[in-house]
């Protein structure tokens, strides 16, 4: 009986975190189970999917994989994503609140996962992203250092050359 209550609570938590309905989660699980009966997606399969959508940058592949890992404590050591990782992250990306999306995007820039975004981390991410859109020749990326200087002047309220999660949320929620 205790296991059943635990599974029901786990399912409720998945609903809350993903913003998907019971039917949507069950449908996703059925489809997922066909391809991955153990409910684990190997990291290489996930990276192959990123290649299909045009992301062929090793750094970005690792960052995106880390973002999908909902257990952020040890993503570098994981070589798989769980079904729950996928459901929750896709749910946040498609139906998440503004704060949930901001928290996810913060994880994109917080490469070393220390709870702060450093100027160097932003430079690394912006450069990696600019390689993806270089064909567009967007002026925004012609001088990433100037762009980053402007970003930090607005968001880094205490001027310590790091953006805390609190500063990040305040900048975009208000």
LOROKE-164117 format. One line per 4 residues: their letters; for each residue x, y, z of C-alpha. Coordinates in Angstrom, 3 decimals, padded with zeros to 6 digits. Example, Ala and Ser with C-alpha at 12.3 -4.5 7.8 and 13.67 -1.06 7.14 Angstrom:
as = 012.300/-004.500/007.800; 013.670/-001.060/007.140
***
This chain:
xxxx = 000.000/000.000/000.000; 002.837/002.395/000.856; 004.380/001.945/-002.592; 001.070/002.770/-004.278
xxxx = 000.746/006.014/-002.286; 004.322/006.882/-003.176; 003.697/006.266/-006.897; 000.520/008.348/-006.794
xxxx = 002.390/011.181/-005.058; 005.246/010.891/-007.597; 002.689/011.158/-010.421; 001.085/014.226/-008.796
xxxx = 004.499/015.853/-008.440; 005.218/015.129/-012.106; 001.933/016.809/-013.047; 002.719/019.881/-010.953
xxxx = 006.287/020.234/-012.196; 005.499/019.588/-015.866; 002.131/021.366/-016.222; 000.878/018.356/-018.231
xxxx = -002.466/016.643/-017.609; -002.864/013.006/-016.494; -003.762/011.976/-020.028; -000.801/013.792/-021.574
xxxx = 001.649/012.205/-019.144; 000.183/008.735/-019.658; 000.323/009.161/-023.430; 003.924/010.349/-023.250
xxxx = 004.818/007.398/-021.003; 003.264/004.882/-023.428; 005.164/006.321/-026.383; 008.344/006.651/-024.376
xxxx = 008.139/003.048/-023.147; 008.093/001.739/-026.731; 011.449/003.347/-027.534; 012.992/003.150/-024.046
xxxx = 011.502/000.303/-021.976; 013.793/001.085/-019.026; 012.601/004.738/-019.087; 016.155/006.012/-019.592
xxxx = 017.397/007.901/-022.659; 021.122/007.396/-023.223; 023.032/010.668/-023.410; 024.208/009.885/-026.947
xxxx = 020.612/009.401/-028.146; 019.758/012.825/-026.714; 022.783/014.387/-028.406; 021.815/012.705/-031.695
xxxx = 018.418/014.399/-031.367; 020.141/017.751/-030.864; 022.116/017.097/-034.062; 018.856/016.558/-035.931
xxxx = 017.674/020.040/-034.927; 021.008/021.578/-035.915; 022.877/021.794/-032.612; 026.352/020.409/-033.282
xxxx = 028.395/022.261/-030.719; 029.876/019.985/-028.035; 029.713/022.664/-025.353; 026.043/023.454/-026.058
xxxx = 025.224/019.749/-026.215; 026.592/019.343/-022.685; 024.843/022.461/-021.384; 021.480/021.472/-022.855
xxxx = 021.850/017.949/-021.474; 022.603/019.444/-018.035; 019.517/021.653/-018.260; 017.347/018.620/-018.958
xxxx = 018.794/016.789/-015.926; 016.282/017.673/-013.246; 018.539/016.194/-010.566; 021.097/018.942/-010.918
xxxx = 023.339/017.557/-008.188; 025.391/015.288/-010.453; 024.486/015.942/-014.136; 028.099/015.678/-015.328
xxxx = 028.282/012.113/-014.069; 024.984/011.028/-015.619; 024.973/009.343/-018.983; 021.189/009.244/-019.366
xxxx = 018.017/011.275/-018.979; 014.975/009.857/-017.255; 011.490/010.026/-018.673; 010.663/012.415/-015.822
xxxx = 013.591/014.682/-016.820; 012.159/014.975/-020.309; 008.529/015.434/-019.261; 009.346/018.134/-016.712
xxxx = 011.742/020.089/-018.912; 009.518/019.931/-021.987; 006.589/020.951/-019.800; 008.481/023.951/-018.441
xxxx = 009.652/024.967/-021.905; 006.155/024.718/-023.361; 003.915/025.697/-020.430; 006.102/026.892/-017.604
xxxx = 005.661/030.075/-015.677; 007.914/032.994/-016.394; 009.900/032.258/-013.232; 010.338/028.579/-014.154
xxxx = 011.629/029.575/-017.583; 014.003/032.078/-016.021; 015.314/029.478/-013.576; 015.929/027.130/-016.501
xxxx = 017.696/029.826/-018.492; 019.784/030.735/-015.440; 021.053/027.137/-015.447; 022.110/027.637/-019.062
xxxx = 024.496/030.423/-018.079; 025.592/029.101/-014.669; 028.085/026.705/-016.236; 029.960/025.856/-013.048
xxxx = 026.700/025.556/-011.073; 027.892/027.795/-008.242; 024.644/029.774/-008.125; 026.094/032.791/-009.937
xxxx = 026.571/033.820/-013.550; 030.023/035.236/-014.108; 030.967/037.503/-016.977; 033.177/034.706/-018.363
xxxx = 030.284/032.227/-018.299; 028.120/034.622/-020.300; 030.931/035.123/-022.810; 031.327/031.361/-023.266
xxxx = 027.580/030.787/-023.739; 027.062/033.789/-026.040; 029.987/032.720/-028.209; 028.657/029.176/-028.434
xxxx = 025.191/030.405/-029.355; 026.627/032.852/-031.865; 028.219/029.943/-033.738; 024.730/028.515/-034.174
xxxx = 023.366/031.696/-035.690; 026.455/032.996/-037.419; 024.755/032.676/-040.769; 022.291/035.358/-039.661
xxxx = 025.140/037.814/-039.014; 023.205/039.466/-036.238; 024.786/042.725/-035.115; 024.057/041.675/-031.569
xxxx = 026.824/039.094/-031.722; 029.423/041.087/-033.648; 030.715/042.448/-030.357; 029.680/040.036/-027.562
xxxx = 031.862/041.801/-024.974; 029.918/045.063/-025.428; 026.605/043.186/-025.236; 027.723/041.458/-022.053
xxxx = 028.922/044.737/-020.558; 025.455/046.180/-021.152; 023.751/043.102/-019.670; 025.876/043.237/-016.527
xxxx = 025.362/046.980/-016.103; 021.621/046.367/-015.918; 021.408/043.063/-014.014; 024.464/042.957/-011.719
xxxx = 023.045/045.329/-009.098; 025.870/044.956/-006.575; 028.598/045.330/-009.206; 030.530/042.215/-008.147
xxxx = 030.872/040.924/-011.738; 028.550/038.016/-010.926; 024.810/037.674/-011.378; 023.083/035.860/-008.544
xxxx = 019.849/033.967/-009.116; 018.083/036.690/-007.114; 019.475/039.472/-009.350; 018.583/037.442/-012.444
xxxx = 014.993/036.870/-011.324; 014.557/040.504/-010.237; 015.761/041.766/-013.609; 013.277/039.740/-015.598
xx = 010.303/039.437/-013.276; 009.953/043.165/-012.595
***
